Amino acid sequence: MFFKKTTRKSSKSARRKSQTRKNPRLLELAIVAVFTLVFIYGASFAIRVTHGFSKTIDMPEHTIRLQILNGCGLNGIASKTAERIPSLVKLPLEVEIIEVGDFDSYNIKESFMISREKDLKPARLFAEQIGLNCENFVYKPIENNYRSITVTLVLGEDYELLLETPTE
């Protein structure tokens, strides 16, 4: 065949001698520099986190899930009141408006509230904050209260008193 026969030298002579390292100090300095940068970054992050500002949030003591019903017969009064009430309510109360609708009958003279829970304290606080007479509320639970309504506000012909209550 036409293959060329190669002669190999002994493996000892074919091996190259390991080259001596030229600058082992340069590699060590690079590692120390990277470690130092990582340490400085971690320390600055820790300082930013620990010396940052914290914000205290006041949590409401009572959350009222409100149903607003129009009992005076004028269109849109319940919706206007629903827009106005969040600006009237302050801590320790929080109000979530669940439903806006019409009451069973119209021509209600005075606005009143129906508490859906036995604890009347949130209802009394709410009545004071919106400017409603504290005597104008009753307790009557809802049989199937799947929406967890806690207070029902029925608007009467004196609804303007609620809408005109000044905000502080």
KOLVOFI-813528 format. One record per atom (N, C-alpha, C): residue in three letters; atom name; x, y, z negated; residue number from 1. Coordinates in steps of 0.02 Angstrom, whole numbers, plus 50000, padded with zeros to 5 digits. Example, Ala and Ser with C-alpha at 12.3 -4.5 7.8 and 13.67 -1.06 7.14 Angstrom:
BEGIN
  residu  atome      X      Y      Z  num
     ALA      N  50660  49716  49610    1
     ALA     CA  50615  49775  49610    1
     ALA      C  50660  49835  49610    1
     SER      N  50642  49888  49646    2
     SER     CA  50684  49947  49643    2
     SER      C  50645  50002  49606    2
% end
This chain:
BEGIN
  residu  atome      X      Y      Z  num
     MET      N  50039  49942  50000    1
     MET     CA  50000  50000  50000    1
     MET      C  50042  50062  50000    1
     PHE      N  50006  50116  50009    2
     PHE     CA  50043  50179  50016    2
     PHE      C  50045  50220  49951    2
     PHE      N  50038  50188  49898    3
     PHE     CA  50042  50225  49834    3
     PHE      C  50113  50236  49815    3
     LYS      N  50122  50292  49787    4
     LYS     CA  50188  50310  49767    4
     LYS      C  50198  50286  49695    4
     LYS      N  50249  50257  49684    5
     LYS     CA  50263  50231  49619    5
     LYS      C  50295  50287  49578    5
     THR      N  50265  50300  49522    6
     THR     CA  50291  50353  49480    6
     THR      C  50329  50322  49423    6
     THR      N  50378  50355  49407    7
     THR     CA  50417  50331  49350    7
     THR      C  50403  50378  49293    7
     ARG      N  50390  50349  49239    8
     ARG     CA  50376  50390  49180    8
     ARG      C  50436  50388  49135    8
     LYS      N  50445  50444  49107    9
     LYS     CA  50499  50448  49059    9
     LYS      C  50471  50425  48992    9
     SER      N  50513  50413  48949   10
     SER     CA  50490  50389  48884   10
     SER      C  50448  50442  48851   10
     SER      N  50403  50421  48811   11
     SER     CA  50355  50467  48780   11
     SER      C  50388  50518  48735   11
     LYS      N  50444  50501  48707   12
     LYS     CA  50478  50549  48663   12
     LYS      C  50504  50608  48703   12
     SER      N  50529  50595  48761   13
     SER     CA  50556  50650  48800   13
     SER      C  50502  50690  48835   13
     ALA      N  50444  50659  48848   14
     ALA     CA  50390  50693  48883   14
     ALA      C  50352  50741  48837   14
     ARG      N  50356  50729  48774   15
     ARG     CA  50321  50774  48727   15
     ARG      C  50358  50840  48723   15
     ARG      N  50318  50889  48720   16
     ARG     CA  50347  50955  48711   16
     ARG      C  50357  50966  48637   16
     LYS      N  50404  51003  48624   17
     LYS     CA  50414  51020  48554   17
     LYS      C  50362  51071  48536   17
     SER      N  50336  51065  48477   18
     SER     CA  50285  51113  48455   18
     SER      C  50317  51182  48452   18
     GLN      N  50277  51229  48479   19
     GLN     CA  50304  51296  48480   19
     GLN      C  50297  51326  48410   19
     THR      N  50344  51363  48393   20
     THR     CA  50342  51395  48328   20
     THR      C  50292  51452  48330   20
     ARG      N  50258  51462  48274   21
     ARG     CA  50209  51515  48271   21
     ARG      C  50246  51582  48270   21
     LYS      N  50219  51626  48313   22
     LYS     CA  50254  51689  48319   22
     LYS      C  50236  51737  48263   22
     ASN      N  50170  51744  48247   23
     ASN     CA  50149  51791  48195   23
     ASN      C  50095  51760  48151   23
     PRO      N  50113  51719  48103   24
     PRO     CA  50062  51692  48059   24
     PRO      C  50033  51747  48013   24
     ARG      N  50069  51799  48003   25
     ARG     CA  50047  51854  47961   25
     ARG      C  49988  51892  47994   25
     LEU      N  49988  51897  48060   26
     LEU     CA  49936  51933  48096   26
     LEU      C  49868  51899  48086   26
     LEU      N  49866  51834  48088   27
     LEU     CA  49804  51797  48078   27
     LEU      C  49779  51806  48006   27
     GLU      N  49824  51803  47958   28
     GLU     CA  49805  51812  47889   28
     GLU      C  49777  51882  47877   28
     LEU      N  49808  51932  47906   29
     LEU     CA  49784  52000  47899   29
     LEU      C  49714  52010  47930   29
     ALA      N  49703  51977  47987   30
     ALA     CA  49638  51982  48020   30
     ALA      C  49584  51950  47976   30
     ILE      N  49598  51893  47946   31
     ILE     CA  49549  51860  47902   31
     ILE      C  49534  51904  47841   31
     VAL      N  49585  51933  47812   32
     VAL     CA  49575  51976  47754   32
     VAL      C  49535  52038  47773   32
     ALA      N  49546  52066  47832   33
     ALA     CA  49510  52125  47855   33
     ALA      C  49436  52108  47865   33
     VAL      N  49420  52051  47895   34
     VAL     CA  49350  52031  47907   34
     VAL      C  49316  52019  47839   34
     PHE      N  49350  51985  47794   35
     PHE     CA  49322  51972  47727   35
     PHE      C  49308  52038  47691   35
     THR      N  49352  52085  47696   36
     THR     CA  49344  52150  47664   36
     THR      C  49284  52187  47693   36
     LEU      N  49275  52186  47759   37
     LEU     CA  49218  52219  47790   37
     LEU      C  49152  52188  47768   37
     VAL      N  49150  52121  47765   38
     VAL     CA  49089  52087  47744   38
     VAL      C  49073  52104  47671   38
     PHE      N  49125  52106  47629   39
     PHE     CA  49115  52123  47558   39
     PHE      C  49089  52195  47551   39
     ILE      N  49116  52242  47588   40
     ILE     CA  49095  52311  47584   40
     ILE      C  49022  52318  47607   40
     TYR      N  49005  52284  47661   41
     TYR     CA  48936  52286  47686   41
     TYR      C  48888  52257  47634   41
     GLY      N  48905  52201  47604   42
     GLY     CA  48862  52171  47553   42
     GLY      C  48855  52216  47492   42
     ALA      N  48909  52247  47471   43
     ALA     CA  48906  52292  47414   43
     ALA      C  48864  52353  47429   43
     SER      N  48869  52382  47488   44
     SER     CA  48830  52441  47505   44
     SER      C  48755  52423  47509   44
     PHE      N  48739  52364  47534   45
     PHE     CA  48670  52341  47537   45
     PHE      C  48642  52333  47467   45
     ALA      N  48681  52302  47423   46
     ALA     CA  48659  52292  47353   46
     ALA      C  48648  52359  47319   46
     ILE      N  48691  52407  47330   47
     ILE     CA  48683  52473  47299   47
     ILE      C  48620  52508  47325   47
     ARG      N  48608  52503  47390   48
     ARG     CA  48548  52533  47419   48
     ARG      C  48485  52502  47389   48
     VAL      N  48485  52436  47380   49
     VAL     CA  48426  52403  47355   49
     VAL      C  48414  52420  47281   49
     THR      N  48467  52418  47241   50
     THR     CA  48458  52429  47169   50
     THR      C  48448  52503  47152   50
     HIS      N  48474  52549  47191   51
     HIS     CA  48466  52619  47176   51
     HIS      C  48412  52652  47218   51
     GLY      N  48373  52612  47252   52
     GLY     CA  48319  52640  47292   52
     GLY      C  48263  52664  47246   52
     PHE      N  48212  52694  47275   53
     PHE     CA  48158  52719  47235   53
     PHE      C  48102  52667  47234   53
     SER      N  48065  52667  47181   54
     SER     CA  48007  52622  47177   54
     SER      C  47945  52665  47169   54
     LYS      N  47891  52639  47195   55
     LYS     CA  47829  52676  47194   55
     LYS      C  47779  52638  47151   55
     THR      N  47750  52672  47103   56
     THR     CA  47701  52642  47060   56
     THR      C  47632  52654  47091   56
     ILE      N  47596  52601  47098   57
     ILE     CA  47529  52605  47127   57
     ILE      C  47478  52595  47071   57
     ASP      N  47433  52642  47064   58
     ASP     CA  47380  52635  47014   58
     ASP      C  47327  52589  47043   58
     MET      N  47313  52538  47005   59
     MET     CA  47263  52489  47026   59
     MET      C  47196  52505  46994   59
     PRO      N  47141  52498  47030   60
     PRO     CA  47076  52512  47001   60
     PRO      C  47056  52457  46951   60
     GLU      N  47020  52478  46899   61
     GLU     CA  46996  52430  46850   61
     GLU      C  46935  52393  46877   61
     HIS      N  46894  52427  46916   62
     HIS     CA  46832  52398  46940   62
     HIS      C  46827  52409  47016   62
     THR      N  46806  52358  47050   63
     THR     CA  46792  52364  47122   63
     THR      C  46717  52356  47132   63
     ILE      N  46687  52405  47163   64
     ILE     CA  46615  52404  47175   64
     ILE      C  46604  52388  47249   64
     ARG      N  46566  52335  47260   65
     ARG     CA  46545  52317  47328   65
     ARG      C  46475  52345  47337   65
     LEU      N  46471  52399  47377   66
     LEU     CA  46412  52442  47379   66
     LEU      C  46368  52428  47439   66
     GLN      N  46304  52427  47425   67
     GLN     CA  46253  52423  47477   67
     GLN      C  46214  52489  47474   67
     ILE      N  46209  52524  47530   68
     ILE     CA  46174  52588  47531   68
     ILE      C  46111  52580  47572   68
     LEU      N  46054  52596  47541   69
     LEU     CA  45989  52589  47575   69
     LEU      C  45954  52656  47578   69
     ASN      N  45925  52670  47636   70
     ASN     CA  45889  52733  47648   70
     ASN      C  45818  52725  47623   70
     GLY      N  45800  52764  47571   71
     GLY     CA  45732  52761  47544   71
     GLY      C  45693  52825  47556   71
     CYS      N  45723  52874  47591   72
     CYS     CA  45688  52937  47602   72
     CYS      C  45657  52941  47672   72
     GLY      N  45677  52899  47717   73
     GLY     CA  45645  52896  47783   73
     GLY      C  45679  52938  47836   73
     LEU      N  45729  52978  47821   74
     LEU     CA  45763  53018  47872   74
     LEU      C  45817  52976  47904   74
     ASN      N  45822  52981  47970   75
     ASN     CA  45871  52940  48007   75
     ASN      C  45942  52962  47992   75
     GLY      N  45986  52914  47982   76
     GLY     CA  46057  52926  47976   76
     GLY      C  46082  52949  47907   76
     ILE      N  46037  52954  47859   77
     ILE     CA  46058  52978  47793   77
     ILE      C  46102  52927  47758   77
     ALA      N  46086  52864  47764   78
     ALA     CA  46127  52812  47732   78
     ALA      C  46197  52811  47761   78
     SER      N  46203  52820  47827   79
     SER     CA  46269  52821  47859   79
     SER      C  46310  52882  47838   79
     LYS      N  46278  52941  47834   80
     LYS     CA  46313  53001  47812   80
     LYS      C  46338  52992  47740   80
     THR      N  46297  52963  47698   81
     THR     CA  46316  52952  47628   81
     THR      C  46373  52901  47625   81
     ALA      N  46371  52851  47667   82
     ALA     CA  46425  52800  47668   82
     ALA      C  46491  52832  47688   82
     GLU      N  46490  52881  47731   83
     GLU     CA  46551  52916  47750   83
     GLU      C  46576  52961  47694   83
     ARG      N  46531  52988  47654   84
     ARG     CA  46549  53036  47602   84
     ARG      C  46571  53003  47537   84
     ILE      N  46545  52947  47520   85
     ILE     CA  46558  52916  47454   85
     ILE      C  46631  52900  47441   85
     PRO      N  46670  52874  47487   86
     PRO     CA  46741  52861  47470   86
     PRO      C  46779  52922  47447   86
     SER      N  46761  52981  47470   87
     SER     CA  46796  53041  47447   87
     SER      C  46773  53063  47378   87
     LEU      N  46717  53038  47355   88
     LEU     CA  46691  53057  47289   88
     LEU      C  46718  53012  47233   88
     VAL      N  46735  52951  47250   89
     VAL     CA  46754  52901  47199   89
     VAL      C  46828  52905  47185   89
     LYS      N  46845  52904  47121   90
     LYS     CA  46915  52907  47098   90
     LYS      C  46927  52849  47051   90
     LEU      N  46990  52840  47032   91
     LEU     CA  47008  52787  46984   91
     LEU      C  46971  52799  46919   91
     PRO      N  46951  52751  46885   92
     PRO     CA  46966  52679  46886   92
     PRO      C  46922  52638  46931   92
     LEU      N  46888  52669  46979   93
     LEU     CA  46844  52633  47025   93
     LEU      C  46873  52630  47095   93
     GLU      N  46854  52578  47130   94
     GLU     CA  46867  52572  47201   94
     GLU      C  46801  52550  47233   94
     VAL      N  46783  52578  47289   95
     VAL     CA  46719  52563  47320   95
     VAL      C  46731  52533  47389   95
     GLU      N  46698  52478  47401   96
     GLU     CA  46696  52447  47468   96
     GLU      C  46623  52448  47490   96
     ILE      N  46610  52481  47546   97
     ILE     CA  46541  52484  47570   97
     ILE      C  46529  52422  47613   97
     ILE      N  46483  52382  47590   98
     ILE     CA  46469  52317  47620   98
     ILE      C  46414  52322  47673   98
     GLU      N  46361  52360  47656   99
     GLU     CA  46303  52362  47701   99
     GLU      C  46269  52430  47697   99
     VAL      N  46245  52453  47754  100
     VAL     CA  46205  52514  47758  100
     VAL      C  46141  52495  47794  100
     GLY      N  46084  52512  47763  101
     GLY     CA  46020  52492  47794  101
     GLY      C  45962  52532  47767  101
     ASP      N  45902  52505  47775  102
     ASP     CA  45841  52537  47753  102
     ASP      C  45812  52500  47693  102
     PHE      N  45782  52539  47646  103
     PHE     CA  45749  52510  47588  103
     PHE      C  45681  52484  47609  103
     ASP      N  45650  52445  47566  104
     ASP     CA  45585  52415  47582  104
     ASP      C  45530  52466  47594  104
     SER      N  45534  52523  47559  105
     SER     CA  45484  52575  47568  105
     SER      C  45518  52642  47574  105
     TYR      N  45482  52690  47601  106
     TYR     CA  45508  52757  47607  106
     TYR      C  45472  52802  47557  106
     ASN      N  45486  52867  47561  107
     ASN     CA  45457  52917  47517  107
     ASN      C  45478  52907  47444  107
     ILE      N  45539  52884  47434  108
     ILE     CA  45567  52879  47367  108
     ILE      C  45587  52950  47347  108
     LYS      N  45564  52973  47288  109
     LYS     CA  45577  53042  47267  109
     LYS      C  45648  53051  47241  109
     GLU      N  45671  53008  47195  110
     GLU     CA  45737  53015  47166  110
     GLU      C  45780  52955  47184  110
     SER      N  45843  52970  47200  111
     SER     CA  45890  52916  47215  111
     SER      C  45902  52876  47151  111
     PHE      N  45914  52811  47159  112
     PHE     CA  45928  52768  47102  112
     PHE      C  45974  52711  47124  112
     MET      N  46000  52677  47073  113
     MET     CA  46046  52621  47086  113
     MET      C  46018  52557  47055  113
     ILE      N  46035  52503  47088  114
     ILE     CA  46019  52437  47063  114
     ILE      C  46085  52401  47051  114
     SER      N  46098  52384  46988  115
     SER     CA  46159  52346  46972  115
     SER      C  46144  52273  46984  115
     ARG      N  46188  52240  47019  116
     ARG     CA  46179  52169  47035  116
     ARG      C  46218  52124  46987  116
     GLU      N  46253  52155  46940  117
     GLU     CA  46291  52118  46889  117
     GLU      C  46267  52139  46820  117
     LYS      N  46276  52095  46771  118
     LYS     CA  46256  52110  46703  118
     LYS      C  46298  52166  46672  118
     ASP      N  46361  52169  46691  119
     ASP     CA  46406  52221  46665  119
     ASP      C  46387  52287  46699  119
     LEU      N  46358  52332  46659  120
     LEU     CA  46335  52396  46687  120
     LEU      C  46387  52451  46685  120
     LYS      N  46445  52438  46655  121
     LYS     CA  46496  52489  46650  121
     LYS      C  46519  52516  46718  121
     PRO      N  46536  52472  46767  122
     PRO     CA  46555  52499  46833  122
     PRO      C  46500  52540  46866  122
     ALA      N  46437  52518  46857  123
     ALA     CA  46381  52555  46887  123
     ALA      C  46374  52623  46854  123
     ARG      N  46383  52627  46788  124
     ARG     CA  46379  52692  46754  124
     ARG      C  46435  52739  46776  124
     LEU      N  46496  52712  46780  125
     LEU     CA  46552  52753  46804  125
     LEU      C  46540  52779  46875  125
     PHE      N  46515  52735  46917  126
     PHE     CA  46500  52754  46986  126
     PHE      C  46447  52809  46988  126
     ALA      N  46395  52801  46948  127
     ALA     CA  46341  52851  46947  127
     ALA      C  46368  52919  46924  127
     GLU      N  46411  52919  46875  128
     GLU     CA  46440  52982  46852  128
     GLU      C  46483  53015  46906  128
     GLN      N  46521  52974  46942  129
     GLN     CA  46567  53003  46991  129
     GLN      C  46531  53031  47053  129
     ILE      N  46474  53002  47071  130
     ILE     CA  46439  53027  47130  130
     ILE      C  46386  53079  47112  130
     GLY      N  46378  53092  47047  131
     GLY     CA  46331  53143  47026  131
     GLY      C  46259  53119  47020  131
     LEU      N  46250  53055  47009  132
     LEU     CA  46183  53027  47002  132
     LEU      C  46165  53023  46928  132
     ASN      N  46103  53035  46912  133
     ASN     CA  46081  53031  46843  133
     ASN      C  46091  52959  46817  133
     CYS      N  46126  52952  46762  134
     CYS     CA  46142  52885  46735  134
     CYS      C  46081  52846  46713  134
     GLU      N  46024  52879  46705  135
     GLU     CA  45963  52844  46685  135
     GLU      C  45929  52812  46745  135
     ASN      N  45949  52830  46805  136
     ASN     CA  45915  52806  46864  136
     ASN      C  45947  52743  46893  136
     PHE      N  45955  52692  46850  137
     PHE     CA  45975  52628  46878  137
     PHE      C  45948  52571  46837  137
     VAL      N  45940  52516  46870  138
     VAL     CA  45911  52455  46840  138
     VAL      C  45956  52396  46856  138
     TYR      N  45946  52343  46819  139
     TYR     CA  45983  52280  46833  139
     TYR      C  45935  52231  46865  139
     LYS      N  45954  52208  46925  140
     LYS     CA  45914  52157  46959  140
     LYS      C  45962  52117  47003  140
     PRO      N  45977  52055  46985  141
     PRO     CA  46024  52015  47025  141
     PRO      C  45992  51994  47091  141
     ILE      N  46035  51982  47140  142
     ILE     CA  46013  51957  47205  142
     ILE      C  46018  51881  47201  142
     GLU      N  45966  51847  47224  143
     GLU     CA  45965  51774  47218  143
     GLU      C  46022  51740  47256  143
     ASN      N  46030  51755  47318  144
     ASN     CA  46084  51726  47359  144
     ASN      C  46132  51783  47379  144
     ASN      N  46173  51802  47333  145
     ASN     CA  46218  51859  47343  145
     ASN      C  46283  51835  47375  145
     TYR      N  46280  51811  47437  146
     TYR     CA  46338  51785  47472  146
     TYR      C  46387  51840  47492  146
     ARG      N  46366  51902  47492  147
     ARG     CA  46411  51958  47508  147
     ARG      C  46443  51987  47445  147
     SER      N  46426  51962  47387  148
     SER     CA  46453  51985  47323  148
     SER      C  46441  52060  47312  148
     ILE      N  46381  52082  47328  149
     ILE     CA  46362  52152  47317  149
     ILE      C  46356  52163  47242  149
     THR      N  46388  52216  47216  150
     THR     CA  46384  52230  47145  150
     THR      C  46337  52288  47128  150
     VAL      N  46328  52335  47175  151
     VAL     CA  46283  52392  47163  151
     VAL      C  46247  52408  47228  151
     THR      N  46182  52423  47222  152
     THR     CA  46143  52447  47278  152
     THR      C  46122  52518  47262  152
     LEU      N  46137  52563  47308  153
     LEU     CA  46118  52634  47301  153
     LEU      C  46059  52646  47348  153
     VAL      N  46002  52666  47319  154
     VAL     CA  45943  52681  47358  154
     VAL      C  45936  52757  47360  154
     LEU      N  45939  52785  47420  155
     LEU     CA  45937  52858  47428  155
     LEU      C  45864  52882  47431  155
     GLY      N  45850  52931  47389  156
     GLY     CA  45783  52962  47389  156
     GLY      C  45786  53029  47424  156
     GLU      N  45733  53068  47413  157
     GLU     CA  45728  53133  47445  157
     GLU      C  45779  53183  47416  157
     ASP      N  45810  53166  47360  158
     ASP     CA  45861  53209  47331  158
     ASP      C  45932  53189  47354  158
     TYR      N  45937  53157  47411  159
     TYR     CA  46001  53133  47437  159
     TYR      C  46051  53190  47446  159
     GLU      N  46027  53251  47456  160
     GLU     CA  46071  53308  47468  160
     GLU      C  46117  53321  47409  160
     LEU      N  46094  53305  47349  161
     LEU     CA  46136  53314  47290  161
     LEU      C  46198  53270  47293  161
     LEU      N  46191  53211  47321  162
     LEU     CA  46248  53167  47328  162
     LEU      C  46296  53191  47381  162
     LEU      N  46269  53217  47436  163
     LEU     CA  46312  53240  47491  163
     LEU      C  46347  53305  47476  163
     GLU      N  46319  53345  47431  164
     GLU     CA  46348  53410  47416  164
     GLU      C  46393  53410  47355  164
     THR      N  46402  53353  47323  165
     THR     CA  46445  53350  47264  165
     THR      C  46515  53370  47284  165
     PRO      N  46545  53422  47251  166
     PRO     CA  46611  53444  47272  166
     PRO      C  46664  53393  47253  166
     THR      N  46715  53387  47296  167
     THR     CA  46772  53344  47281  167
     THR      C  46825  53385  47247  167
     GLU      N  46861  53353  47202  168
     GLU     CA  46914  53389  47166  168
     GLU      C  46980  53375  47196  168
% end
